[in-house]
Amino acid sequence: MDKLKIGFIGTGKKQKPSSKGFAMAYRHADGYALLDQCEMVTCADIVAENGKAFAESYGIRRTYLDYHEMLEKEDLDMVSICVWPHLHAQMTIDCAEAGVRAIHCEKPMASNWADSKRMAQVCEDRGVQLTFNHQRRFARPFRKAKELLLAGEIGELTRLEGEVGNIYDGGTHFIDMFGFFNFESPGEWVIGQADCRNENRAFGAIVENFGVFYWQYQNGVHALMVSGQGNLGIGAASRLIGTDGIIEVGVRGGAALRIKRPGSWEEIDCEGEGIHGAHFIGRALEDTIEALLAGREPELSARRALNTTEIIFAAYESCRRRIRIDLPLDDVSDNPLESLFNEGAYSAG
Ligand SMILES: NC(=O)c1ccc[n+]([C@@H]2O[C@H](COP(=O)([O-])OP(=O)(O)OC[C@H]3O[C@@H](n4cnc5c(N)ncnc54)[C@H](O)[C@@H]3O)[C@@H](O)[C@H]2O)c1
């Protein structure tokens, strides 16, 4: 079999990961490098030195400043999109229209709800596999937690709880993990409130300083997510509450995974693995490529990412309209929190 030809849009600059850039393309490339079926052939970055340094790191011979030119000149099978979220949708659509077979795009899906739906629809219409890098689905503590749930160790799942910095940027990972635990059920309704009085941006997007969000899934399970900095009173990245026990993943200052059955807590061995780690991306890409070749739904499918993204924008819409938002979220196209912020709704705070 010919190797899949992989290209990158946005390479970043290799440096200590910070709010100035994580250079996620390097993480993707480290993952592709482990896969025999893949060959990294090209990259595009508007900053020439970024593209050049990336190309040198991975033995890539051709670099471009303009990704349109890359798509035109290269016969790519798959593209990794590693730029900030406001660029994801158009780049995804351009890749799909250029005829690639698969796109692995960084999270969050896009900067607003209309673009999130649009990029997924264009890929579906064209039969292009679209995945989002919610790589925590491949981290051992989360997978073992799901195994414990499926084994009936806490009875029937009734409720999910968690805490994050904000629900859009970091939160997309953890709401996605709720979907993973909750059998990919779409949301039914969402209610929430966010404090956005100080300008707070993640990869260019406005995010809340503090928020409380509550929702119900179509299968009846409820979820509570609190966002902000400091002690938010939840104490875990994910808490699965069942009829007979509790599982916690990413306990603040504690275990990667623990379970409470009637009685006391038991810590579960995750072979030293925590809830953060670049190597999950290699596993994510392995599944993504396997799914592409087998024609099955990948773990990180756009369908699942849409469930997550709908909850995020519905939560922000609840802040705007001050009511519970019933899903599907049909009458919203923007990012309601960003619109509220730009309209000065928080300036008196
Ligand atoms: N999955 C994760 O755990 C994780 C962690 C951090 C960041 N991210 C996400 O990764 C994405 C990228 O963030 P990053 O920190 O890696 O970015 P970065 O700032 O490190 O790199 C982005 C690169 O894109 C280039 N670029 C900008 N516009 C471009 C264009 N039009 N064409 C080509 N290149 C262009 C920039 O020059 C830069 O080199 C974001 O969506 C972010 O949310 C994901």
The ligand as an SDF file (V2000), in Angstrom:
LIG
                    3D

 44 48  0  0  0  0  0  0  0  0999 V2000
   -5.1090   19.4000   21.7680 N   0  0  0  0  0  0  0  0  0  0  0  0
   -4.4990   20.0920   22.7040 C   0  0  0  0  0  0  0  0  0  0  0  0
   -4.2530   19.6160   23.8150 O   0  0  0  0  0  0  0  0  0  0  0  0
   -4.0880   21.5030   22.4120 C   0  0  0  0  0  0  0  0  0  0  0  0
   -3.1690   22.1810   23.2350 C   0  0  0  0  0  0  0  0  0  0  0  0
   -2.8220   23.4780   22.8880 C   0  0  0  0  0  0  0  0  0  0  0  0
   -3.3860   24.1000   21.7870 C   0  0  0  0  0  0  0  0  0  0  0  0
   -4.3110   23.4120   21.0400 N   0  0  0  0  0  0  0  0  0  0  0  0
   -4.9650   24.0120   19.8770 C   0  0  0  0  0  0  0  0  0  0  0  0
   -4.0750   23.9440   18.7850 O   0  0  0  0  0  0  0  0  0  0  0  0
   -4.3820   24.9960   17.8590 C   0  0  0  0  0  0  0  0  0  0  0  0
   -3.0750   25.6630   17.4660 C   0  0  0  0  0  0  0  0  0  0  0  0
   -2.5120   26.2460   18.6070 O   0  0  0  0  0  0  0  0  0  0  0  0
   -0.9230   26.3270   18.7580 P   0  0  0  0  0  0  0  0  0  0  0  0
   -0.6710   26.8640   20.1220 O   0  0  0  0  0  0  0  0  0  0  0  0
   -0.2940   25.0610   18.3400 O   0  0  0  0  0  0  0  0  0  0  0  0
   -0.5960   27.4580   17.7020 O   0  0  0  0  0  0  0  0  0  0  0  0
    0.7940   28.1860   17.4680 P   0  0  0  0  0  0  0  0  0  0  0  0
    0.5770   29.6440   17.6870 O   0  0  0  0  0  0  0  0  0  0  0  0
    1.9020   27.5190   18.2020 O   0  0  0  0  0  0  0  0  0  0  0  0
    1.0380   27.9010   15.9150 O   0  0  0  0  0  0  0  0  0  0  0  0
    0.1410   28.3550   14.9560 C   0  0  0  0  0  0  0  0  0  0  0  0
    0.8890   28.5440   13.6470 C   0  0  0  0  0  0  0  0  0  0  0  0
   -0.0520   28.8610   12.6410 O   0  0  0  0  0  0  0  0  0  0  0  0
    0.5700   29.7680   11.7430 C   0  0  0  0  0  0  0  0  0  0  0  0
   -0.4630   30.4220   10.9580 N   0  0  0  0  0  0  0  0  0  0  0  0
   -1.3030   31.4280   11.3140 C   0  0  0  0  0  0  0  0  0  0  0  0
   -2.1160   31.7550   10.2870 N   0  0  0  0  0  0  0  0  0  0  0  0
   -1.7990   30.9050    9.2790 C   0  0  0  0  0  0  0  0  0  0  0  0
   -2.2760   30.7490    7.9490 C   0  0  0  0  0  0  0  0  0  0  0  0
   -3.2540   31.5230    7.4450 N   0  0  0  0  0  0  0  0  0  0  0  0
   -1.7050   29.7940    7.1710 N   0  0  0  0  0  0  0  0  0  0  0  0
   -0.7210   29.0070    7.6500 C   0  0  0  0  0  0  0  0  0  0  0  0
   -0.2220   29.1160    8.9090 N   0  0  0  0  0  0  0  0  0  0  0  0
   -0.7570   30.0550    9.6870 C   0  0  0  0  0  0  0  0  0  0  0  0
    1.3490   30.6910   12.6680 C   0  0  0  0  0  0  0  0  0  0  0  0
    2.3630   31.3910   11.9810 O   0  0  0  0  0  0  0  0  0  0  0  0
    1.9140   29.6930   13.6690 C   0  0  0  0  0  0  0  0  0  0  0  0
    3.1860   29.2260   13.2580 O   0  0  0  0  0  0  0  0  0  0  0  0
   -5.3990   25.9000   18.5510 C   0  0  0  0  0  0  0  0  0  0  0  0
   -6.6730   25.6350   18.0350 O   0  0  0  0  0  0  0  0  0  0  0  0
   -5.3180   25.4850   20.0110 C   0  0  0  0  0  0  0  0  0  0  0  0
   -6.5500   25.6090   20.6860 O   0  0  0  0  0  0  0  0  0  0  0  0
   -4.6460   22.1370   21.3320 C   0  0  0  0  0  0  0  0  0  0  0  0
  1  2  1  0
  2  3  2  0
  2  4  1  0
  4  5  1  0
  4 44  2  0
  5  6  2  0
  6  7  1  0
  7  8  2  0
  8  9  1  0
  8 44  1  0
  9 10  1  0
  9 42  1  0
 10 11  1  0
 11 12  1  0
 11 40  1  0
 12 13  1  0
 13 14  1  0
 14 15  2  0
 14 16  1  0
 14 17  1  0
 17 18  1  0
 18 19  2  0
 18 20  1  0
 18 21  1  0
 21 22  1  0
 22 23  1  0
 23 24  1  0
 23 38  1  0
 24 25  1  0
 25 26  1  0
 25 36  1  0
 26 27  1  0
 26 35  1  0
 27 28  2  0
 28 29  1  0
 29 30  1  0
 29 35  2  0
 30 31  1  0
 30 32  2  0
 32 33  1  0
 33 34  2  0
 34 35  1  0
 36 37  1  0
 36 38  1  0
 38 39  1  0
 40 41  1  0
 40 42  1  0
 42 43  1  0
M  CHG  2   8   1  16  -1
M  END
$$$$
